Amino acid sequence: MPTFLKKVFVLIVLILIASVIGGVYGCVHDQITYSISNEYYTKFKFIQFNLEDWGLGRNVGTLELPDIRLDEPRKGVSIVGILATWWFGLLIGIVHGVLGLRYETAKTMFNETMKALMLTLCVAFVFGGLGFIYGQYFMSGSPSNWYLPENVIHKNEFITVGTIHNFSYLGGLVGLIGSVLYFWKKKKAKGK
């Protein structure tokens, strides 16, 4: 198989891998944040993703202030996590994969792009941790223009989880920028 076709195949594989990694990251991330604030899900995310309409649970609140309770909440959290992040993995995979096309062989392209994906994943994870610290110690108790349903009981935990989510997306973006710089530095070091 010609090198170009091998690299196109690797590009497709990398995009799929990045999408799966994005979904798995979201699933694990949301399982952790659900443990911090289940209200973030029952009073926001389950509603946002219409999980009641999937037949997974019921609204125990009102139409104006819904509170979606699922028969298997952890399953719902996994669904939300995957749906909320697979597309970000797809975007990262496309950017990394296209940048990886400049490598001479498909094997080098795969290896270097996987390193960049792992860098992005690590940065997103670290930013999520920073989001916890920031949310817990700086945001809690003083929300500015946050969407906060009136029926939220544990407001500080809700805000902390929202901050973790925002920081994680920011971390994905910073990680993507960092990995683009990684590609650029590797290219410059090789003089290409």
C-alpha positions as CSV (number, residue, x, y, z in Angstrom):
1,M,0.0,0.0,0.0
2,P,1.4,3.4,-0.9
3,T,2.6,5.6,2.0
4,F,-0.1,8.2,1.3
5,L,-2.9,5.7,1.6
6,K,-1.4,4.3,4.8
7,K,-1.3,7.8,6.3
8,V,-4.9,8.4,5.3
9,F,-5.8,5.2,7.0
10,V,-3.9,6.2,10.1
11,L,-5.6,9.6,10.0
12,I,-9.0,7.9,10.1
13,V,-7.9,5.6,12.9
14,L,-6.5,8.5,14.9
15,I,-9.8,10.5,14.5
16,L,-11.8,7.4,15.8
17,I,-9.4,6.9,18.7
18,A,-9.5,10.5,19.7
19,S,-13.3,10.4,19.6
20,V,-13.4,7.3,21.8
21,I,-10.8,8.8,24.2
22,G,-13.0,12.0,24.4
23,G,-16.1,9.9,25.2
24,V,-14.3,7.8,27.8
25,Y,-12.8,10.9,29.4
26,G,-16.2,12.5,29.6
27,C,-17.7,9.3,31.1
28,V,-15.0,9.0,33.8
29,H,-15.0,12.8,34.4
30,D,-18.8,12.9,34.9
31,Q,-18.8,9.9,37.2
32,I,-16.3,11.8,39.4
33,T,-18.3,15.1,39.3
34,Y,-21.6,13.3,39.9
35,S,-20.1,12.2,43.2
36,I,-19.5,15.9,44.1
37,S,-22.9,17.1,43.0
38,N,-25.7,14.8,41.8
39,E,-27.9,17.9,41.5
40,Y,-25.7,19.2,38.7
41,Y,-27.1,16.3,36.7
42,T,-30.6,15.8,38.1
43,K,-31.4,19.5,37.8
44,F,-29.3,20.5,34.8
45,K,-27.4,17.8,32.7
46,F,-30.2,15.2,32.6
47,I,-32.6,17.9,31.5
48,Q,-30.1,19.3,28.9
49,F,-29.7,15.9,27.3
50,N,-33.4,15.0,27.6
51,L,-32.7,11.7,29.4
52,E,-36.3,11.7,30.7
53,D,-37.4,11.4,27.1
54,W,-35.1,8.4,26.7
55,G,-37.3,6.5,29.2
56,L,-34.5,6.4,31.7
57,G,-36.3,8.2,34.5
58,R,-38.9,10.7,35.5
59,N,-39.3,14.3,36.6
60,V,-40.0,14.5,40.3
61,G,-40.0,18.3,40.2
62,T,-42.2,20.6,38.3
63,L,-42.3,21.7,34.6
64,E,-40.7,25.0,35.6
65,L,-38.2,23.5,37.9
66,P,-37.5,19.9,36.7
67,D,-35.6,17.4,38.8
68,I,-34.9,14.3,36.7
69,R,-34.4,11.1,38.7
70,L,-33.1,8.1,36.8
71,D,-33.6,4.5,37.7
72,E,-29.9,4.0,37.0
73,P,-28.3,7.4,37.5
74,R,-24.7,6.3,36.9
75,K,-25.8,5.0,33.5
76,G,-27.3,8.4,32.7
77,V,-24.1,10.1,33.9
78,S,-22.1,7.9,31.6
79,I,-24.4,8.8,28.7
80,V,-24.1,12.5,29.4
81,G,-20.4,12.3,29.7
82,I,-19.9,10.5,26.4
83,L,-22.4,12.8,24.5
84,A,-20.8,15.9,26.0
85,T,-17.2,15.1,25.0
86,W,-16.9,12.7,22.1
87,W,-17.2,15.6,19.6
88,F,-14.4,17.4,21.3
89,G,-12.2,14.3,20.9
90,L,-13.3,14.3,17.3
91,L,-12.1,17.9,16.8
92,I,-8.8,17.2,18.6
93,G,-8.3,14.0,16.5
94,I,-8.9,15.9,13.2
95,V,-6.4,18.7,14.2
96,H,-3.8,16.2,15.5
97,G,-4.3,13.8,12.6
98,V,-4.0,16.5,9.9
99,L,-0.8,17.9,11.6
100,G,0.5,14.3,11.8
101,L,0.3,13.9,8.0
102,R,3.6,15.7,7.7
103,Y,5.5,12.8,9.1
104,E,7.3,10.6,6.6
105,T,5.8,7.3,7.6
106,A,2.4,6.2,8.8
107,K,4.1,4.6,11.9
108,T,5.8,7.8,12.9
109,M,2.6,9.7,12.2
110,F,0.6,7.4,14.5
111,N,3.2,7.4,17.3
112,E,3.8,11.2,17.4
113,T,0.1,11.9,17.1
114,M,-0.8,9.6,20.0
115,K,1.8,11.4,22.1
116,A,0.1,14.7,21.2
117,L,-3.3,13.2,22.1
118,M,-2.0,12.0,25.5
119,L,-0.5,15.5,26.1
120,T,-3.9,17.0,25.4
121,L,-5.6,14.5,27.7
122,C,-3.2,15.1,30.5
123,V,-3.6,18.9,30.3
124,A,-7.5,18.5,30.3
125,F,-7.2,16.3,33.4
126,V,-5.0,18.8,35.2
127,F,-7.3,21.7,34.3
128,G,-10.2,19.7,35.6
129,G,-8.3,19.5,39.0
130,L,-7.6,23.2,38.9
131,G,-11.3,23.7,38.2
132,F,-12.2,21.8,41.4
133,I,-9.8,23.9,43.4
134,Y,-11.0,27.2,41.9
135,G,-14.7,26.2,42.2
136,Q,-14.4,24.9,45.7
137,Y,-12.3,27.8,47.1
138,F,-13.1,30.8,44.9
139,M,-16.4,30.4,43.2
140,S,-18.5,28.7,45.9
141,G,-20.7,31.1,47.8
142,S,-20.3,33.9,45.2
143,P,-21.8,33.0,41.8
144,S,-21.9,35.9,39.5
145,N,-23.9,35.2,36.3
146,W,-24.2,31.5,36.6
147,Y,-27.3,29.5,35.6
148,L,-28.4,28.1,38.9
149,P,-31.8,26.5,39.1
150,E,-33.9,27.8,42.0
151,N,-34.4,24.3,43.3
152,V,-30.7,23.6,43.9
153,I,-30.1,22.8,47.5
154,H,-26.3,22.3,47.5
155,K,-25.3,25.4,45.6
156,N,-21.6,25.3,46.3
157,E,-21.2,21.8,45.0
158,F,-23.3,22.6,41.9
159,I,-21.0,25.6,41.2
160,T,-17.9,23.5,41.9
161,V,-18.9,20.9,39.3
162,G,-19.8,23.5,36.8
163,T,-16.4,25.1,37.3
164,I,-14.7,21.7,36.8
165,H,-16.6,21.2,33.6
166,N,-15.7,24.6,32.2
167,F,-12.0,24.2,33.2
168,S,-11.9,20.8,31.6
169,Y,-13.1,22.2,28.3
170,L,-10.5,25.0,28.7
171,G,-7.9,22.3,29.4
172,G,-8.8,20.5,26.3
173,L,-8.3,23.7,24.3
174,V,-5.0,24.5,26.0
175,G,-3.9,20.9,25.5
176,L,-4.7,21.2,21.8
177,I,-2.7,24.4,21.5
178,G,0.1,22.8,23.5
179,S,0.1,19.8,21.2
180,V,0.1,22.0,18.1
181,L,3.2,23.6,19.6
182,Y,4.6,20.1,20.2
183,F,4.2,19.3,16.5
184,W,5.7,22.6,15.5
185,K,8.7,22.1,17.8
186,K,9.3,18.6,16.5
187,K,9.2,19.9,12.9
188,K,11.6,22.7,13.7
189,A,14.0,20.3,15.5
190,K,14.1,18.1,12.4
191,G,14.6,21.2,10.2
192,K,11.6,20.5,8.0
